[in-house]
Amino acid sequence: MTLTMPTPDPAVLERRADIAAALRAIVPGEAVIDAAAELRPFESDGLTAYRQPPMLVVLPETTAQVAAIVRWCHDNGVRVVPRGAGTSLSGGALPLADGVLLGLSRLNRILHVDYVDRVVVAQPGVTNLAITQAVDAEGFYYAPDPSSQIACTIGGNVAENAGGVHCLKYGVTTNNVLGVEFVTPQGDVARLGGSTLEHGGLDLLGLVVGSEGLLGIVTEVTVRILPKPESVSAMLIGFGELEDAGRCVADIIAAGIIPAGMEMMDRPAVHAAEAFVGAGYPLDAEALLIVELDGPQAECDVLVGRVSEIAKKNAAFLVRVAANAEERSAFWAGRKAAFPAAGRVSPDYYCMDGTIPRRKLPDVLARIRALSDDHGLGVINVFHAGDGNLHPLILYDANEPGQLERAEKFGEDILTLCVEVGGVLTGEHGVGVEKRDLMPTMFSEADLAQQKRIKCAFDPKLLLNPGKMIPELHRCAELGRMHVHAGKLPFPELPRF
Amino acid sequence: MNDRVQPTTTGELAALLAQATRDGATLALRGGGSKDRIGAPVPDVRTVDMRAFAGVEDYDPPELVLTAGAGTPLADIEALVAAEGQMLAFDPFDHGPLFRAATGAATIGGVIAAGVSGPRRLSGGAARDHLLGFEAVTGDGRAFKAGAKVVKNVTGFDLPKLVAGSWGRLAALTRVTLKVVPRPENSLTLRVRGLDPPAAVSLMSQAAGSPAAIAAAAHVPAGDGEAATLLRLDGFDASIAARRATLAAIVPARVPVDVLDDGTANAAWRDVRYATSLPTEAPLWRVLLPARQASAFVAALDDSAWLMDWAGGLLWVATNTDAGQMRVAAREAGGHAMLVRADAALRAKVPALHPPATAVAALEARVRHAFDPGNVFASGRF
């Protein structure tokens, strides 16, 4: 692991037993974990390449306990790393050796459902899918659906601004959250938003969503729920050329159609998925598109016809419409199994998450293949085609010396390429530790300085989830000195950190 | 008349703001001035005219992304995307007519800075949901960018959310990147007549919670004429027909329902957007609250005129009720109240934006300091 994390403070490590005792005074019983063997399960999240057991784990049950823990840690100079279900793919919940890992899994109740205003109020440890399940019988659902939705929690979704396959039409987490209660890095409790569509002041809610646990700890979330569509249709479309598939996606959108989901897989992904689940995918496709349409049956029927025409015009050799729900599930089975399928064809894989302007797709995929040759590692590509969010899965074997490092370098090259063509480092997985040091490829020193100023405004002691998202954040005082004198700097474009 | 300055490059703007920071001066940002009469009058504050940062710089319709200078007229952008069969889904509008002025002055930067969303916001999201990225200059004269030019991005803090609706208190926007969406093939508005407020809220809520997927829902109470509850369906022709049938099943029996022709429908939604049915003499408030509180809220109002938008989640209220009382009532209903239109004397006394709770006010102050350490944008207007 080449990652540099904030240096552990020996004085804090020395006080470990006292800190555990102080936390036990706040949260009694089993909720404070300090035995080495019991800390191990918390040493990493979904990004398993990085591991670090925390100094201590604490599992509070109430907002008051969360606030008391954070306040005590703030007053005593102890770092805190929040954690939901630990499914982050960017290392957002990677512990610190001298940090308290604050797990929110026991705040797991749905507090309130309101069908007049169509909102659900939930504690952060409630899983994403449990929200949908709670309102399913009344004909509603919660739209953002990250692939990990059976395990990931709504608190983690808020922290990471999670997406999912339906977000082109229905938005990502931030577009579906109306309010939060959160604990500031000083241990104060604040409410942002509520059950209203907008809030009166600065949109601090919009800032907190996606802040990766750097600005506060969310202890309650109010989300908007949507009525379930009357019907859903799915189509499987095969292309002999990647360019045709790319043009088909652009033409669908140009025709005014925003599908509920539009996923693309390249040839290696199709082969891996087919070998794994036997979804009935055409093995001769260079690109396979799954298009899902929802709405009244009459609308789906019309749009299926229009998409079919557009596909044929773009030289699709296969256009299959799911005849029933089983077949629709089969279409999705391969796509949803893309990750485990990669796990079958390769001992390890590394999932990337850049977004590109869609028109660059053929170019970017060609260059990813060239990079694959350069690095001597295979890659399979699955892609949220509607919004340009690319998920290359780099195949490697961690037991082969040097392969992990090569996989990481390959991943870095892919993300740099995404930025170079006008895209971004991460579409939905977050920066975390994984992409932290790549931030300067996308942002200038001035851009990053503004991000740092935000962090310092909330957390001047840098105790909450430090080492994530922001590269080279040393002390807020430095930043303060700099902005005081900024107007007088002779060379404001020079790097200062 | 305020003293004015019009920078033409980011460098000039940055120098101006850095100088103001050093001088301890305050400045007020301004686009086309369509919202000049919102907020406390600040006649002595120098105005920074942002209209030189104009022009659409990048627009590729299938990418659903448009980048323009913040000073670009809203009307230009709307015309450009309409020509490609697209629109801004948050239904932005020009504030001119709210102040009995013409349209045409509003800029996209002003619309974003004020977080302006019209009736379609119910289904389409707000301005903040469609601002993908921006470039701006901080109060102390540092040019920076945030967000990006793609529709899906979580790289770094989501500063676009924060600047949308910040009313020029954080940074001077120079360039914005917006998400655009296809314009619906067709639109149909139903007018349900004669409902009282509780029945109207109930209908709007049921409609919004049904698979009919209404685009907008408003209620104009009985005044001189009959109460009208408006439900709009946007989409493909076949879809509208099907969803109209879904709605028909929700409307209570024996309640009269009209289908409005396009001209009447457009006029009706315009009247909702600009609250034209409300008297102009009394101060005009924009109250956001949970829809389930809406009918009780209006029932408690004395000597006031009102209408509901966003399925009851937004009230426009023209009233001489004491400002403090309005804000307490809004807060107790779980919402907040903004003073939109009032004479200068009242605006000098009553802040336009609803004062935040103490804990939030402290955070707001720190965030403002992070953008504007010299308080250059603290002109006193908000």
HADDOCK unambig.tbl for C-alpha pairs under 7 A between the chains (distance, minus, plus):
assign (segid A and resid 116 and name CA) (segid B and resid 205 and name CA) 5.58 0.50 0.50
assign (segid A and resid 116 and name CA) (segid B and resid 292 and name CA) 6.17 0.50 0.50
assign (segid A and resid 117 and name CA) (segid B and resid 290 and name CA) 6.34 0.50 0.50
assign (segid A and resid 117 and name CA) (segid B and resid 291 and name CA) 5.90 0.50 0.50
assign (segid A and resid 117 and name CA) (segid B and resid 292 and name CA) 6.57 0.50 0.50
assign (segid A and resid 161 and name CA) (segid B and resid 154 and name CA) 6.88 0.50 0.50
assign (segid A and resid 175 and name CA) (segid B and resid 129 and name CA) 6.17 0.50 0.50
assign (segid A and resid 190 and name CA) (segid B and resid 359 and name CA) 5.85 0.50 0.50
assign (segid A and resid 190 and name CA) (segid B and resid 360 and name CA) 6.39 0.50 0.50
assign (segid A and resid 195 and name CA) (segid B and resid 290 and name CA) 5.64 0.50 0.50
assign (segid A and resid 196 and name CA) (segid B and resid 288 and name CA) 6.25 0.50 0.50
assign (segid A and resid 196 and name CA) (segid B and resid 289 and name CA) 5.22 0.50 0.50
assign (segid A and resid 196 and name CA) (segid B and resid 290 and name CA) 5.13 0.50 0.50
assign (segid A and resid 196 and name CA) (segid B and resid 313 and name CA) 6.58 0.50 0.50
assign (segid A and resid 196 and name CA) (segid B and resid 335 and name CA) 6.46 0.50 0.50
assign (segid A and resid 197 and name CA) (segid B and resid 313 and name CA) 6.95 0.50 0.50
assign (segid A and resid 200 and name CA) (segid B and resid 336 and name CA) 6.09 0.50 0.50
assign (segid A and resid 200 and name CA) (segid B and resid 353 and name CA) 6.46 0.50 0.50
assign (segid A and resid 200 and name CA) (segid B and resid 354 and name CA) 5.76 0.50 0.50
assign (segid A and resid 201 and name CA) (segid B and resid 353 and name CA) 6.78 0.50 0.50
assign (segid A and resid 201 and name CA) (segid B and resid 354 and name CA) 6.95 0.50 0.50
assign (segid A and resid 201 and name CA) (segid B and resid 356 and name CA) 6.53 0.50 0.50
assign (segid A and resid 202 and name CA) (segid B and resid 162 and name CA) 6.36 0.50 0.50
assign (segid A and resid 202 and name CA) (segid B and resid 165 and name CA) 6.76 0.50 0.50
assign (segid A and resid 202 and name CA) (segid B and resid 166 and name CA) 5.54 0.50 0.50
assign (segid A and resid 202 and name CA) (segid B and resid 364 and name CA) 6.69 0.50 0.50
assign (segid A and resid 203 and name CA) (segid B and resid 161 and name CA) 6.28 0.50 0.50
assign (segid A and resid 203 and name CA) (segid B and resid 162 and name CA) 4.91 0.50 0.50
assign (segid A and resid 204 and name CA) (segid B and resid 162 and name CA) 6.37 0.50 0.50
assign (segid A and resid 206 and name CA) (segid B and resid 158 and name CA) 6.77 0.50 0.50
assign (segid A and resid 206 and name CA) (segid B and resid 161 and name CA) 5.09 0.50 0.50
assign (segid A and resid 206 and name CA) (segid B and resid 162 and name CA) 6.27 0.50 0.50
assign (segid A and resid 207 and name CA) (segid B and resid 157 and name CA) 6.40 0.50 0.50
assign (segid A and resid 207 and name CA) (segid B and resid 158 and name CA) 5.42 0.50 0.50
assign (segid A and resid 207 and name CA) (segid B and resid 159 and name CA) 6.37 0.50 0.50
assign (segid A and resid 207 and name CA) (segid B and resid 161 and name CA) 6.40 0.50 0.50
assign (segid A and resid 207 and name CA) (segid B and resid 162 and name CA) 6.00 0.50 0.50
assign (segid A and resid 210 and name CA) (segid B and resid 154 and name CA) 6.77 0.50 0.50
assign (segid A and resid 210 and name CA) (segid B and resid 157 and name CA) 6.62 0.50 0.50
assign (segid A and resid 210 and name CA) (segid B and resid 158 and name CA) 6.81 0.50 0.50
assign (segid A and resid 211 and name CA) (segid B and resid 157 and name CA) 5.55 0.50 0.50
assign (segid A and resid 226 and name CA) (segid B and resid 209 and name CA) 6.78 0.50 0.50
assign (segid A and resid 227 and name CA) (segid B and resid 209 and name CA) 5.32 0.50 0.50
assign (segid A and resid 227 and name CA) (segid B and resid 210 and name CA) 5.57 0.50 0.50
assign (segid A and resid 227 and name CA) (segid B and resid 211 and name CA) 5.63 0.50 0.50
assign (segid A and resid 228 and name CA) (segid B and resid 211 and name CA) 6.29 0.50 0.50
assign (segid A and resid 229 and name CA) (segid B and resid 211 and name CA) 5.39 0.50 0.50
assign (segid A and resid 230 and name CA) (segid B and resid 211 and name CA) 6.07 0.50 0.50
assign (segid A and resid 250 and name CA) (segid B and resid 62 and name CA) 5.26 0.50 0.50
assign (segid A and resid 253 and name CA) (segid B and resid 62 and name CA) 5.77 0.50 0.50
assign (segid A and resid 254 and name CA) (segid B and resid 61 and name CA) 6.98 0.50 0.50
assign (segid A and resid 254 and name CA) (segid B and resid 62 and name CA) 5.29 0.50 0.50
assign (segid A and resid 256 and name CA) (segid B and resid 182 and name CA) 4.72 0.50 0.50
assign (segid A and resid 256 and name CA) (segid B and resid 183 and name CA) 6.85 0.50 0.50
assign (segid A and resid 296 and name CA) (segid B and resid 239 and name CA) 6.18 0.50 0.50
assign (segid A and resid 296 and name CA) (segid B and resid 242 and name CA) 6.43 0.50 0.50
assign (segid A and resid 298 and name CA) (segid B and resid 238 and name CA) 5.82 0.50 0.50
assign (segid A and resid 298 and name CA) (segid B and resid 239 and name CA) 5.97 0.50 0.50
assign (segid A and resid 298 and name CA) (segid B and resid 242 and name CA) 6.72 0.50 0.50
assign (segid A and resid 299 and name CA) (segid B and resid 236 and name CA) 6.97 0.50 0.50
assign (segid A and resid 299 and name CA) (segid B and resid 238 and name CA) 5.64 0.50 0.50
assign (segid A and resid 299 and name CA) (segid B and resid 239 and name CA) 4.56 0.50 0.50
assign (segid A and resid 355 and name CA) (segid B and resid 152 and name CA) 6.72 0.50 0.50
assign (segid A and resid 355 and name CA) (segid B and resid 153 and name CA) 6.94 0.50 0.50
assign (segid A and resid 356 and name CA) (segid B and resid 150 and name CA) 6.74 0.50 0.50
assign (segid A and resid 357 and name CA) (segid B and resid 63 and name CA) 6.65 0.50 0.50
assign (segid A and resid 357 and name CA) (segid B and resid 150 and name CA) 6.05 0.50 0.50
assign (segid A and resid 358 and name CA) (segid B and resid 63 and name CA) 6.47 0.50 0.50
assign (segid A and resid 387 and name CA) (segid B and resid 151 and name CA) 5.97 0.50 0.50
assign (segid A and resid 387 and name CA) (segid B and resid 152 and name CA) 6.20 0.50 0.50
assign (segid A and resid 389 and name CA) (segid B and resid 152 and name CA) 6.86 0.50 0.50
assign (segid A and resid 423 and name CA) (segid B and resid 150 and name CA) 6.31 0.50 0.50
assign (segid A and resid 424 and name CA) (segid B and resid 153 and name CA) 6.56 0.50 0.50
assign (segid A and resid 424 and name CA) (segid B and resid 155 and name CA) 6.89 0.50 0.50
assign (segid A and resid 425 and name CA) (segid B and resid 155 and name CA) 6.28 0.50 0.50
assign (segid A and resid 426 and name CA) (segid B and resid 153 and name CA) 5.97 0.50 0.50
assign (segid A and resid 426 and name CA) (segid B and resid 154 and name CA) 5.78 0.50 0.50
assign (segid A and resid 426 and name CA) (segid B and resid 155 and name CA) 5.53 0.50 0.50
assign (segid A and resid 427 and name CA) (segid B and resid 152 and name CA) 5.18 0.50 0.50
assign (segid A and resid 427 and name CA) (segid B and resid 153 and name CA) 4.16 0.50 0.50
assign (segid A and resid 427 and name CA) (segid B and resid 154 and name CA) 5.39 0.50 0.50
assign (segid A and resid 428 and name CA) (segid B and resid 153 and name CA) 6.49 0.50 0.50
assign (segid A and resid 428 and name CA) (segid B and resid 154 and name CA) 5.74 0.50 0.50
assign (segid A and resid 430 and name CA) (segid B and resid 154 and name CA) 5.80 0.50 0.50
assign (segid A and resid 430 and name CA) (segid B and resid 155 and name CA) 6.40 0.50 0.50
assign (segid A and resid 431 and name CA) (segid B and resid 155 and name CA) 6.10 0.50 0.50
assign (segid A and resid 446 and name CA) (segid B and resid 143 and name CA) 6.92 0.50 0.50
assign (segid A and resid 446 and name CA) (segid B and resid 144 and name CA) 5.54 0.50 0.50
assign (segid A and resid 447 and name CA) (segid B and resid 144 and name CA) 4.73 0.50 0.50
assign (segid A and resid 447 and name CA) (segid B and resid 145 and name CA) 5.53 0.50 0.50
assign (segid A and resid 447 and name CA) (segid B and resid 146 and name CA) 6.72 0.50 0.50
assign (segid A and resid 451 and name CA) (segid B and resid 157 and name CA) 6.53 0.50 0.50
assign (segid A and resid 453 and name CA) (segid B and resid 370 and name CA) 5.32 0.50 0.50
assign (segid A and resid 454 and name CA) (segid B and resid 367 and name CA) 6.52 0.50 0.50
assign (segid A and resid 454 and name CA) (segid B and resid 370 and name CA) 6.03 0.50 0.50
assign (segid A and resid 457 and name CA) (segid B and resid 366 and name CA) 5.33 0.50 0.50
assign (segid A and resid 457 and name CA) (segid B and resid 367 and name CA) 5.89 0.50 0.50
assign (segid A and resid 457 and name CA) (segid B and resid 370 and name CA) 6.18 0.50 0.50
assign (segid A and resid 469 and name CA) (segid B and resid 156 and name CA) 6.63 0.50 0.50
assign (segid A and resid 487 and name CA) (segid B and resid 18 and name CA) 5.24 0.50 0.50
assign (segid A and resid 487 and name CA) (segid B and resid 140 and name CA) 6.77 0.50 0.50
assign (segid A and resid 487 and name CA) (segid B and resid 141 and name CA) 6.96 0.50 0.50
